[in-house]
Amino acid sequence: SDEKFAKLLALNEDVLLNFVAKINRLYQDILNRNAPFVSFVICGMQSSGKSTIMERFMNAPLNIVQEGTGTRCPLDTTCIHDGLCSDPICELSGKELDPSKAGDSLSTEEVFAAITEHNRKLSEQDTFSTEPLRLVYRSSNVQNMRFVDTPGIIANKGTGKDNRDAIKGILRDTMKKPNSKLCVLVEPKEFSTNAIIDFCDETFGGKGKWVKNAIILMTKYDKQLEDSRSGSKANKFFSEYHENDLYPYLTITPTLAREDLTPEELFLERQELLSNATDYEERKFEDWQALHAKHRETDPEDPKLVSDVSSRIGFSAAKDKMREVMLMDTATRLPEVLMSLRKELSNYRDELEVLEGKKRFRDPHHLKTMIGDLLHDVCTRIRDYLDGDLEASTKFPELVMDLDDELGNEEDSEWFDRRLGSAATIEEEEEWRDLIQSILDGNIEDIGHI
């Protein structure tokens, strides 16, 4: 059954996600529908580190991060862990992507160049697009995950064209897709001054419409480390977030000193940063927590971090939570999706059978043969009927009647006095009966009056 098949797939996460990627592609490319399984929609202000977070999922720089260009369209990405891929293998497609840049066996350098060029063209047109690029990324050093990177929102209209309405449209359109979950990147500043929270409230109609099922990441937390140098200060900083049901995962990613580089230089520099990102983050948070411990030596009453903060430190904690949500959703929905596909396949097979039948009638030779067989069958049935009638008359002669007997039976039947039809008058019926009797009496010329 589909449910047993789903359980078997769930035993091996890599096999499961590989299968899911194929189903997503079937829905998107063949059925022209939204993929049925969960995806995380990454949303944040411009320069909040959205593309960097996405790149940390893949351990490779693949999305443009240069200020002034940025992400100009959604990038729908499926990461698949494949132990056989020591070098990543990428599949890139998109309705608006230059066909010469698409492919199913691309290197990360080729994908980086293609996405950079695509965003650059949109930037030159001073526009954003709701049409996504689709990337499938296979590698031995990635975790199975599916997410969508969206354009960053400009916080200050004076720094560039106001893109808020365009990105609201992109976010709403993306979140309408089944099982889309929001991943909001907040800046390391006070709750009341965090512009992305107000933006999400405006876009989705209040916190009640988006907070409950969202994953919150506070990026660039190294900017807040000094102001949160004690447990009490850190707990106070996060208290307003928690009061509003926002529980951020804290992340730190190393950044480049400058980004005005050529795409080739930018790729190499970012690749180097990403290779050291985990170690860099761990050191920063270890130093921060060591500072708390040192502070408690002079102030023993200073509290430790509350569990809602301490359990959400580091990018790996956020990644593990997102993986858990994704696997639970996939395992739950897979039987339903398989059943739907089987039903749809059966319907398409029925339609194909009908179309194949219609197609045969367009062949003159087939049509001539079929009509000949049909006429032969009709003639055979008529002969069988007549032969059967003759055979019955010889077996049961006492039941055989001539026309006089039949007319005599008619006069004795209950139909004798009934009208022959609703359209005829009584006089017309009597005239008709007289005409028939006259013919029976031998007046053959009366047949012409019929």
C-alpha positions as CSV (number, residue, x, y, z in Angstrom):
1,S,0.0,0.0,0.0
2,D,1.0,3.7,-0.3
3,E,1.2,4.0,3.5
4,K,3.6,1.0,3.8
5,F,5.7,2.4,0.9
6,A,5.9,5.8,2.7
7,K,7.1,4.1,5.9
8,L,9.8,2.2,4.0
9,L,11.0,5.5,2.4
10,A,11.0,7.2,5.8
11,L,13.5,4.7,7.1
12,N,16.2,6.2,4.9
13,E,16.1,10.0,4.9
14,D,18.3,10.4,1.8
15,V,16.1,8.0,-0.3
16,L,13.0,9.8,1.0
17,L,14.2,13.3,0.0
18,N,15.5,12.1,-3.3
19,F,12.0,10.6,-4.0
20,V,10.4,13.9,-2.8
21,A,12.6,15.9,-5.2
22,K,11.3,13.8,-8.1
23,I,7.7,14.3,-7.1
24,N,8.2,18.0,-6.7
25,R,9.7,18.1,-10.2
26,L,6.7,16.1,-11.6
27,Y,4.3,18.6,-10.1
28,Q,6.2,21.7,-11.2
29,D,7.5,20.7,-14.7
30,I,4.9,18.1,-15.9
31,L,1.7,18.9,-14.1
32,N,2.5,22.6,-13.9
33,R,1.4,22.8,-10.2
34,N,3.0,23.8,-7.0
35,A,5.1,21.2,-5.3
36,P,3.1,19.4,-2.5
37,F,5.7,19.1,0.2
38,V,6.9,21.7,2.8
39,S,9.3,24.4,1.9
40,F,10.6,27.3,4.0
41,V,10.2,30.7,2.6
42,I,13.1,32.9,3.7
43,C,12.1,36.5,4.3
44,G,14.1,39.5,5.6
45,M,15.2,43.0,5.1
46,Q,17.9,43.8,2.5
47,S,21.3,42.9,3.8
48,S,19.9,40.9,6.7
49,G,21.9,37.9,5.5
50,K,19.1,35.9,3.6
51,S,21.3,34.7,0.8
52,T,24.1,33.9,3.3
53,I,21.8,31.8,5.4
54,M,20.7,29.9,2.2
55,E,24.3,29.4,1.2
56,R,25.1,28.0,4.7
57,F,22.4,25.3,4.0
58,M,24.3,24.3,0.9
59,N,27.9,25.1,2.1
60,A,28.4,26.9,-1.3
61,P,28.0,30.4,-2.6
62,L,25.2,30.2,-5.1
63,N,23.0,33.4,-4.8
64,I,24.0,36.9,-5.6
65,V,24.6,39.1,-2.5
66,Q,25.9,42.3,-3.9
67,E,24.1,45.4,-2.7
68,G,22.2,47.2,-5.4
69,T,21.4,44.0,-7.2
70,G,20.4,41.5,-4.6
71,T,17.9,38.7,-5.0
72,R,15.4,39.8,-7.6
73,C,13.3,36.7,-7.9
74,P,12.5,33.7,-5.7
75,L,15.1,30.9,-5.7
76,D,13.3,27.6,-5.0
77,T,16.0,25.2,-3.8
78,T,16.0,21.5,-2.9
79,C,19.1,20.3,-1.1
80,I,19.7,16.5,-1.3
81,H,22.3,14.7,0.7
82,D,24.1,12.3,-1.7
83,G,27.1,10.4,-0.2
84,L,28.3,9.7,-3.8
85,C,28.6,13.4,-4.7
86,S,32.0,14.5,-3.4
87,D,31.7,17.4,-5.8
88,P,28.2,19.0,-5.8
89,I,25.9,18.4,-8.8
90,C,23.3,21.1,-9.6
91,E,20.1,21.2,-11.6
92,L,19.0,24.7,-12.6
93,S,15.8,25.7,-14.4
94,G,13.2,28.5,-14.7
95,K,10.7,29.8,-17.1
96,E,12.5,33.2,-17.3
97,L,16.0,31.8,-17.1
98,D,18.2,32.0,-20.2
99,P,17.9,28.4,-21.7
100,S,21.6,28.3,-22.3
101,K,22.2,28.7,-18.5
102,A,19.9,25.8,-17.5
103,G,21.1,22.3,-17.1
104,D,20.9,19.1,-14.9
105,S,24.6,18.5,-14.3
106,L,26.1,21.9,-13.5
107,S,28.9,22.9,-11.2
108,T,28.4,25.4,-8.4
109,E,30.5,28.0,-10.3
110,E,28.2,27.7,-13.3
111,V,25.1,28.0,-11.1
112,F,26.5,31.0,-9.3
113,A,27.3,32.7,-12.6
114,A,23.8,31.9,-14.0
115,I,21.9,33.2,-11.0
116,T,24.1,36.3,-10.8
117,E,23.5,37.1,-14.4
118,H,19.8,36.5,-14.1
119,N,19.5,38.9,-11.1
120,R,21.7,41.5,-12.9
121,K,19.3,41.6,-15.9
122,L,16.3,42.1,-13.6
123,S,18.2,44.8,-11.8
124,E,18.9,46.6,-15.1
125,Q,15.2,46.5,-15.8
126,D,14.6,47.9,-12.3
127,T,12.1,45.1,-11.6
128,F,11.4,42.1,-9.5
129,S,9.8,38.8,-10.7
130,T,7.5,36.4,-9.0
131,E,8.7,33.6,-11.4
132,P,11.2,31.5,-9.5
133,L,14.4,29.9,-10.5
134,R,14.5,26.2,-9.4
135,L,17.7,24.6,-8.1
136,V,18.3,21.0,-7.1
137,Y,21.6,20.8,-5.2
138,R,23.1,17.3,-4.5
139,S,26.2,17.0,-2.4
140,S,27.7,14.8,0.3
141,N,28.1,17.7,2.7
142,V,24.5,19.1,2.8
143,Q,21.4,18.3,4.8
144,N,18.2,17.4,3.1
145,M,16.1,20.6,3.0
146,R,13.8,22.6,0.7
147,F,13.5,26.4,0.9
148,V,12.8,29.5,-1.1
149,D,15.0,32.7,-1.0
150,T,13.0,35.8,-1.7
151,P,14.1,39.4,-2.4
152,G,15.2,41.6,0.5
153,I,13.0,44.5,1.6
154,I,14.6,48.0,1.5
155,A,14.2,49.6,5.0
156,N,14.8,53.1,3.9
157,K,13.2,54.5,0.7
158,G,16.1,56.9,0.4
159,T,18.5,54.0,-0.3
160,G,16.8,52.9,-3.5
161,K,13.5,52.2,-5.2
162,D,10.8,51.2,-2.8
163,N,10.3,47.5,-3.5
164,R,7.9,46.8,-0.6
165,D,4.7,46.3,-2.7
166,A,6.5,44.1,-5.2
167,I,8.0,41.9,-2.5
168,K,4.7,41.7,-0.6
169,G,3.2,40.3,-3.8
170,I,6.1,37.8,-4.1
171,L,5.7,36.7,-0.5
172,R,1.9,36.3,-0.7
173,D,2.2,34.4,-3.9
174,T,4.9,32.1,-2.5
175,M,3.1,31.5,0.8
176,K,-0.1,30.5,-1.1
177,K,1.6,27.4,-2.2
178,P,0.8,24.3,-0.2
179,N,2.7,23.7,3.0
180,S,4.9,26.8,2.7
181,K,6.3,27.9,6.1
182,L,7.8,31.2,6.8
183,C,11.5,31.6,7.9
184,V,11.9,35.2,9.0
185,L,15.3,36.8,9.5
186,V,15.2,39.5,12.1
187,E,18.0,41.9,12.8
188,P,19.9,42.0,16.2
189,K,18.0,45.0,17.5
190,E,15.1,45.7,19.9
191,F,11.8,44.1,19.0
192,S,10.0,47.4,18.6
193,T,12.5,48.6,16.0
194,N,12.7,45.5,13.9
195,A,11.3,46.5,10.6
196,I,10.8,43.0,9.2
197,I,8.3,42.2,11.9
198,D,6.1,45.2,11.0
199,F,6.5,44.3,7.3
200,C,5.3,40.7,8.0
201,D,2.3,42.1,10.0
202,E,1.4,44.3,7.1
203,T,1.8,41.6,4.5
204,F,-0.1,38.8,6.2
205,G,-2.6,40.8,8.3
206,G,-1.2,40.7,11.8
207,K,1.0,38.5,13.9
208,G,-1.7,35.9,14.4
209,K,-1.5,35.1,10.7
210,W,2.2,34.2,10.5
211,V,4.0,34.0,13.9
212,K,2.7,30.6,15.1
213,N,4.2,28.4,12.3
214,A,7.2,30.6,11.5
215,I,10.9,29.8,12.2
216,I,12.7,33.0,13.4
217,L,16.4,33.5,12.8
218,M,18.3,36.4,14.3
219,T,21.2,36.9,11.9
220,K,24.4,38.8,12.5
221,Y,24.0,38.4,16.3
222,D,27.7,39.3,16.8
223,K,26.5,42.9,16.6
224,Q,24.5,42.3,19.8
225,L,27.0,40.3,21.8
226,E,28.5,43.3,23.6
227,D,25.1,44.7,24.7
228,S,24.1,41.2,25.9
229,R,27.3,40.6,27.9
230,S,25.4,39.2,30.9
231,G,22.6,36.8,31.3
232,S,20.3,39.4,32.7
233,K,20.9,41.8,29.8
234,A,20.4,39.0,27.2
235,N,17.2,37.7,28.8
236,K,15.9,41.3,29.0
237,F,16.7,41.8,25.3
238,F,14.7,38.7,24.3
239,S,11.8,39.2,26.7
240,E,9.7,41.3,24.4
241,Y,10.3,38.9,21.5
242,H,9.1,36.0,23.7
243,E,6.1,38.0,24.9
244,N,5.0,38.3,21.3
245,D,5.6,34.5,20.6
246,L,8.8,35.1,18.6
247,Y,11.6,32.7,19.7
248,P,14.7,33.5,17.5
249,Y,17.5,31.1,16.7
250,L,20.8,33.1,17.0
251,T,23.2,32.9,14.1
252,I,26.6,34.5,13.3
253,T,28.2,34.3,9.9
254,P,31.5,35.9,8.9
255,T,31.3,38.7,6.3
256,L,33.5,40.1,3.6
257,A,35.3,43.3,4.2
258,R,34.2,44.5,0.7
259,E,31.9,43.0,-1.9
260,D,32.6,45.3,-4.9
261,L,34.4,42.3,-6.6
262,T,34.0,40.6,-9.8
263,P,31.6,37.6,-9.7
264,E,34.6,35.2,-10.0
265,E,36.4,36.9,-7.1
266,L,33.2,37.1,-5.0
267,F,32.6,33.4,-5.5
268,L,36.1,32.4,-4.2
269,E,36.0,34.8,-1.3
270,R,32.5,33.7,-0.2
271,Q,33.5,30.0,-0.6
272,E,36.4,30.6,1.8
273,L,34.1,32.3,4.3
274,L,31.5,29.6,4.2
275,S,34.1,26.8,4.8
276,N,35.0,28.4,8.1
277,A,31.5,29.7,9.1
278,T,30.6,27.0,11.6
279,D,33.9,27.2,13.5
280,Y,33.7,31.0,13.5
281,E,30.2,31.0,14.9
282,E,31.0,28.4,17.6
283,R,34.0,30.4,18.8
284,K,31.9,33.6,18.9
285,F,29.1,32.0,21.0
286,E,31.6,30.2,23.3
287,D,33.3,33.5,24.0
288,W,29.9,35.1,24.7
289,Q,28.8,32.4,27.1
290,A,32.2,32.5,28.8
291,L,31.7,36.3,29.3
292,H,28.4,35.5,31.0
293,A,30.1,33.0,33.3
294,K,32.8,35.5,34.2
295,H,30.2,38.1,35.0
296,R,28.5,35.7,37.4
297,E,31.8,35.4,39.3
298,T,31.4,39.1,40.3
299,D,27.6,39.0,40.4
300,P,26.4,35.5,41.5
301,E,22.8,36.7,41.4
302,D,23.0,37.3,37.6
303,P,20.9,34.6,36.0
304,K,21.9,32.2,33.2
305,L,20.3,32.4,29.8
306,V,16.7,31.2,29.8
307,S,16.2,27.9,28.0
308,D,14.2,29.6,25.2
309,V,17.5,31.4,24.3
310,S,20.2,28.8,25.3
311,S,18.5,26.1,23.3
312,R,18.4,28.2,20.1
313,I,22.1,29.2,19.8
314,G,23.8,28.6,16.5
315,F,22.8,27.9,12.9
316,S,22.9,24.1,13.5
317,A,20.1,24.4,16.0
318,A,17.9,26.2,13.5
319,K,18.8,23.8,10.8
320,D,17.9,20.8,13.0
321,K,14.5,22.3,13.8
322,M,13.7,23.0,10.1
323,R,14.8,19.4,9.2
324,E,12.5,18.0,11.9
325,V,9.6,20.0,10.6
326,M,10.3,19.0,7.0
327,L,10.6,15.3,7.7
328,M,7.5,15.2,9.9
329,D,5.5,16.9,7.1
330,T,6.9,14.7,4.4
331,A,6.2,11.5,6.2
332,T,2.7,12.6,7.0
333,R,1.7,13.8,3.6
334,L,3.5,11.2,1.4
335,P,0.7,8.6,1.5
336,E,-1.9,11.2,0.5
337,V,0.3,12.5,-2.3
338,L,0.9,9.0,-3.6
339,M,-2.8,8.2,-3.5
340,S,-3.6,11.4,-5.4
341,L,-1.0,10.6,-8.1
342,R,-2.3,7.1,-8.5
343,K,-5.8,8.4,-9.0
344,E,-4.6,11.0,-11.4
345,L,-2.6,8.4,-13.4
346,S,-5.7,6.2,-13.7
347,N,-7.7,9.1,-15.0
348,Y,-5.0,10.0,-17.5
349,R,-4.9,6.3,-18.7
350,D,-8.6,6.3,-19.2
351,E,-8.4,9.6,-21.2
352,L,-5.5,8.1,-23.2
353,E,-7.6,5.0,-24.1
354,V,-10.4,7.2,-25.3
355,L,-8.1,9.3,-27.4
356,E,-6.4,6.2,-28.9
357,G,-9.9,4.9,-29.9
358,K,-10.7,8.2,-31.5
359,K,-7.4,8.3,-33.3
360,R,-8.1,4.9,-35.0
361,F,-11.2,6.3,-36.6
362,R,-9.0,8.8,-38.5
363,D,-7.4,5.9,-40.3
364,P,-9.5,5.2,-43.5
365,H,-8.3,1.6,-43.8
366,H,-9.2,0.9,-40.1
367,L,-12.6,2.7,-40.6
368,K,-13.4,0.6,-43.8
369,T,-12.5,-2.6,-42.0
370,M,-14.6,-1.7,-38.9
371,I,-17.7,-0.8,-40.9
372,G,-17.4,-4.0,-43.0
373,D,-17.2,-6.0,-39.8
374,L,-20.2,-4.1,-38.4
375,L,-22.3,-4.7,-41.5
376,H,-21.4,-8.4,-41.5
377,D,-22.4,-8.7,-37.9
378,V,-25.8,-7.0,-38.6
379,C,-26.5,-9.3,-41.5
380,T,-25.6,-12.3,-39.4
381,R,-27.9,-11.2,-36.6
382,I,-30.8,-10.7,-39.1
383,R,-30.2,-14.2,-40.6
384,D,-30.1,-15.7,-37.1
385,Y,-33.3,-14.0,-36.2
386,L,-35.1,-15.2,-39.3
387,D,-33.7,-18.7,-39.0
388,G,-34.9,-18.8,-35.4
389,D,-38.4,-17.6,-36.3
390,L,-38.7,-20.3,-39.0
391,E,-37.4,-22.9,-36.6
392,A,-40.0,-21.9,-34.0
393,S,-42.9,-22.1,-36.5
394,T,-42.0,-25.7,-37.4
395,K,-41.6,-26.8,-33.8
396,F,-44.9,-25.2,-32.7
397,P,-47.3,-25.2,-35.7
398,E,-50.3,-24.8,-33.4
399,L,-49.1,-21.3,-32.4
400,V,-48.6,-20.1,-36.0
401,M,-51.2,-17.5,-37.0
402,D,-52.0,-16.0,-40.4
403,L,-53.0,-12.4,-40.9
404,D,-56.7,-13.2,-40.6
405,D,-56.1,-14.8,-37.2
406,E,-54.1,-11.9,-36.0
407,L,-56.8,-9.4,-37.1
408,G,-59.4,-11.5,-35.5
409,N,-57.5,-11.5,-32.2
410,E,-57.2,-7.8,-32.5
411,E,-61.0,-7.4,-32.7
412,D,-61.4,-9.5,-29.6
413,S,-58.7,-7.6,-27.7
414,E,-59.1,-4.7,-25.3
415,W,-57.4,-2.4,-27.9
416,F,-60.2,-2.8,-30.4
417,D,-62.1,0.2,-29.2
418,R,-59.0,2.3,-28.3
419,R,-57.8,5.2,-30.4
420,L,-54.8,4.4,-32.5
421,G,-53.1,7.6,-31.7
422,S,-53.5,10.9,-29.8
423,A,-53.3,12.9,-33.0
424,A,-56.1,11.1,-34.9
425,T,-59.9,11.7,-34.6
426,I,-62.4,8.9,-34.2
427,E,-63.6,9.5,-37.8
428,E,-60.0,9.2,-39.1
429,E,-59.5,5.9,-37.2
430,E,-62.7,4.4,-38.6
431,E,-61.7,5.5,-42.1
432,W,-58.3,3.8,-41.6
433,R,-59.9,0.6,-40.3
434,D,-62.3,0.5,-43.3
435,L,-59.5,1.0,-45.7
436,I,-57.6,-2.0,-44.2
437,Q,-60.7,-4.2,-44.4
438,S,-61.3,-3.2,-48.0
439,I,-57.7,-4.3,-48.9
440,L,-58.3,-7.6,-47.1
441,D,-61.5,-8.1,-49.1
442,G,-59.4,-7.9,-52.3
443,N,-59.6,-4.3,-53.4
444,I,-55.9,-4.0,-54.1
445,E,-56.3,-0.6,-55.7
446,D,-57.0,0.9,-52.2
447,I,-53.3,0.3,-51.3
448,G,-52.6,3.6,-53.2
449,H,-54.7,5.5,-50.6
450,I,-52.4,4.5,-47.8
